[in-house]
Amino acid sequence: MKATATANANIALVKYWGNRDRSLVLPFNNSISMTCDGLAVRTTVDFSHRKSHEVTINGSLVSDDRIINHMDFIKKLAGIEDYAHVASVSNFPPSAGLASSAAGLAALTLAAAKAAGLSITGKQASIIARHGSGSASRSIFEGFVEWEKGRKKDGSDSFSRTIAPCRHWPKFRMIACIVTENKKHVSSREGMAQTVATSPYYRGWLDSVEEDLRNVRKGIRTKNFGLVGSTAESNALKMHAAMMTTRPALIYWWPATLDIIHAILELRSGGTEAYFTMDAGPQVKVLCMSKDVGEVQDKINEIKSALKTVVCKPGKGAELVHEHLF
């Protein structure tokens, strides 16, 4: 009744922002991401005869409704009554715009399902993880991943799949630039609901996403870095434009966020092919090829308000491991 799993965060190249069904976490559009080696979560789940779930994250006892609800969802699937002790550790700050929920809920799904006695496929794990966090459905898989929005009302056709494994493009890099470790002021789940309901720009962002998906799929398939990078950058800016015109406005950027954006634009004007993307948070992720990592990092390190960088290559999907946390 005890199991441990690891999962990497994933960062979307074509974003997911907004649900057609909030309760089932069914998105309005497909999304494409890269699973990031270097941004990892490890989670141990142990079911026993206790009175309630107990959850610790990075050593601190927490009360997190999303985790509790997901554990109850998996309990119901498994048909068990026991509660669980859950411990999770990550090597990056949670709830700060680095897709911690994607990695955390993916690892939790695998570990909890195993501990509860469920035998599930990757597709089933993706569907289950989606209930906890939409982007967690992508962290189940390796490399470059597409999450299908699906069309069925029950969500049975909304799951992720690898469209190119890690080995397909080993020189592709994503540099996570951390500008703050503070928790963001509005969660992604609440923020996207506000954007869908109030932003006059949301419809325009959604209308252009199919072309972005086609370009990124093509760019990944043909290893056309310029096509992937420029499309990802544009897609992120369109999403943030919709966020900023939400009522009340969702402005996740910090001064260092803009400093890094301008640094990347300056690098590119000088001939270094680098692009940026951002999720719902202040952290900037820079896309470049492995040969340019040093130059990009040197440029970012000139910005005193940038705390640190983490260089990520295409990473593995979630997996069960034997080294428990307790």
TIROZA-327177 format. One record per residue (C-alpha): x, y, z negated. Coordinates in steps of 0.001 Angstrom, whole numbers, padded with zeros to 6 digits, always signed. Layout:
<pts>
XYZ;...
</pts>
This chain:
<pts>
+000000+000000+000000;+003048+002292+000339;+004420+003571+003650;+006683+006361+004899;+006800+008117+008258;+008766+010906+009866;+007619+013333+012537;+009097+016299+014331;+007395+019618+014879;+006400+020474+018421;+006353+023887+020054;+003885+024502+022862;+005057+025712+026253;+001409+026172+027230;-000523+027071+024109;-003588+025692+022366;-005684+028483+020853;-009391+027949+020276;-011753+025005+019784;-014948+024068+021602;-015777+021976+018513;-014164+023052+015237;-015276+020056+013189;-013703+017546+015620;-010826+019892+016593;-011564+019728+020318;-009737+022441+022297;-010977+024613+025134;-007884+023816+027206;-005074+021300+027641;-001689+022204+026199;+001898+021122+026845;+004640+021063+024231;+008150+019885+023465;+008667+017671+020425;+011634+019261+018650;+014519+017243+017298;+015738+019292+014318;+012421+020363+012744;+011413+017274+010777;+008993+016164+008065;+009160+012936+006044;+006055+011762+004172;+005414+008851+001809;+001885+007690+000965;+001052+005218-001808;-002549+004156-002434;-003314+003021-006000;-006034+003005-008666;-005895+006704-009511;-008725+009186-010006;-007773+011635-007238;-005193+012328-004560;-001907+013845-005746;+000150+015801-003207;+003653+017250-003491;+005386+019239-000760;+009122+019847-001086;+008885+018839-004738;+006003+021133-005725;+002527+019923-006634;-000013+021490-004248;-003759+021589-003738;-004275+021489+000020;-007799+020878+001299;-006556+019967+004771;-004388+017142+003408;-007050+015939+000982;-009722+015912+003695;-007409+014036+006057;-006660+011417+003413;-010389+010969+002811;-010933+010641+006569;-008325+007863+006787;-009748+006171+003668;-013136+006063+005361;-011640+004603+008560;-009893+001910+006510;-012868+001226+004268;-010914+001584+001021;-011742+003387-002233;-008265+004004-003686;-006689+007425-003904;-003125+008228-002913;+000076+009783-004132;+001466+011789-001195;+004961+013274-001122;+006318+015248+001798;+009596+017046+002477;+010619+019187+005435;+013849+020796+006581;+012111+024041+007594;+009689+026480+005898;+005996+025460+005894;+003101+027636+007127;+005442+030189+008690;+004863+029711+012400;+007124+026703+012967;+004406+024074+013498;+004816+022560+010041;+001209+021331+010088;+001831+019493+013368;+004788+017572+011957;+003227+017153+008533;-000144+015833+009683;+001474+013533+012248;+003744+011988+009602;+000835+011823+007140;-001356+010058+009714;+001158+007288+010405;+002122+006775+006766;-001451+006887+005418;-002812+004596+008133;-000098+002026+007447;-000522+002276+003674;-004301+001897+004072;-003860-001283+006108;-004855+000117+009493;-003163-001118+012661;-003311+001687+015240;-001924+002456+018693;-000187+005701+019619;-003372+006934+021286;-005402+006156+018174;-002811+007861+015968;-003019+010957+018163;-006812+011076+017855;-006675+010616+014078;-003920+013222+013673;-005975+015679+015755;-008649+015703+013055;-006099+017065+010585;-004326+019480+012916;-004854+019873+016641;-001165+020250+017431;-000370+017210+015257;-001821+015072+018041;+001201+016103+020143;+003841+015363+017455;+002924+011678+017612;+004805+011427+020918;+008335+012074+022154;+009775+014558+024619;+007407+016708+026650;+003800+016056+025711;+000382+017048+027059;-002734+017134+024912;-005854+016456+026967;-008804+018635+025964;-011252+015881+026884;-014854+016314+027911;-016788+013917+025682;-018659+015358+022712;-017304+012713+020338;-013663+013582+021132;-012724+010041+022140;-010986+011315+025297;-009049+014141+023585;-005558+012866+022771;-001928+013442+023715;+000560+011547+025852;+004197+011897+026864;+004561+013348+030355;+008376+013198+030294;+010496+011349+027688;+013516+012779+025871;+015951+011264+028351;+014272+013042+031295;+015757+016476+030511;+018473+016108+027851;+020010+019531+028542;+016814+021463+027778;+017070+023414+024510;+014722+025355+022256;+016285+027590+019612;+013975+028366+016670;+014842+031820+015331;+013624+032181+011755;+012959+035775+010669;+011038+035054+007447;+010177+032062+005281;+007001+033707+003975;+003667+032030+004558;+001723+033732+007354;-001227+035860+006261;-003890+034140+008407;-003816+030412+009203;-003900+029247+012802;-007249+027517+012306;-008934+030673+010996;-007078+032955+013392;-008130+031110+016522;-011772+031085+015437;-011629+034866+014997;-009972+035305+018403;-012543+033191+020233;-015366+035097+018575;-014112+038675+018927;-011239+039229+021381;-012233+040749+024746;-009008+039312+026208;-009634+035686+025215;-011590+034866+028361;-008772+036173+030554;-006192+034096+028712;-008343+030990+029082;-009050+031649+032784;-005313+031703+033562;-004276+028632+031575;-004878+026039+034318;-002285+027692+036558;+000149+027783+033620;-000392+024067+033031;+000246+023245+036696;+003446+025311+036725;+004856+023803+033543;+004012+020248+034596;+005744+020873+037935;+008692+022573+036253;+009223+019696+033837;+008875+017084+036580;+011397+018842+038864;+013607+020241+036048;+012945+023775+037277;+013990+025685+034171;+013065+029110+035516;+009508+028009+036275;+009032+026420+032833;+010617+029309+030946;+008896+032175+032728;+005507+030464+032519;+005901+029651+028822;+006920+033238+028055;+003959+034690+029941;+001549+032231+028349;+002707+033157+024844;+002407+036881+025513;-001118+036431+026845;-002091+034497+023734;-000649+037155+021436;-002423+039868+023422;-005687+038070+022666;-004671+037789+019006;-003839+041473+018750;-007229+042450+020183;-009055+040216+017713;-011174+041959+015069;-009579+042272+012586;-006345+042273+014557;-003961+039334+014224;-000464+040797+014380;+001991+038134+013310;+005132+039884+014577;+007789+041299+012264;+010365+043944+013280;+012925+041152+013749;+010495+039414+016110;+010682+042359+018487;+014447+042665+018023;+014887+039075+019203;+012516+039559+022130;+014492+042583+023304;+017757+040677+022841;+016507+037886+025099;+015334+040382+027723;+018773+041993+027603;+020495+038632+027989;+018325+037791+030974;+018991+041130+032657;+022679+040298+032331;+022250+036999+034154;+021763+034497+031312;+018645+032452+031946;+016768+032479+028632;+013089+032934+027797;+011086+033269+024594;+007859+031853+023251;+005973+032209+019939;+003198+030380+018166;+000907+032005+015591;+003642+033460+013424;+006676+035769+013496;+009284+033194+014500;+010669+033389+018034;+011656+030267+019944;+014187+030776+022712;+014285+028446+025712;+017644+027916+027408;+019874+025233+028822;+022538+023567+026658;+025361+025457+028376;+023908+028783+027224;+023206+027918+023567;+026378+029527+022243;+025786+032810+024047;+022154+032965+022908;+023076+032216+019298;+025814+034874+019332;+023266+037418+020553;+020716+036442+017890;+023373+036529+015164;+023925+040212+015932;+020425+040856+014557;+020932+041182+010797;+017262+040604+009975;+017249+037196+011707;+017779+034669+008916;+018964+031635+010861;+018611+029612+014038;+017871+025928+014562;+018843+024395+017890;+016387+021734+019062;+016575+019297+021943;+013670+017114+023109;+012940+014866+020139;+011445+011553+019138;+007817+010967+018323;+006505+010104+014884;+007631+006766+013483;+007443+004607+010382;+010659+004311+008340;+011763+002251+005344;+013311+004996+003168;+010518+006068+000778;+010512+009379-001117;+009430+007730-004377;
</pts>
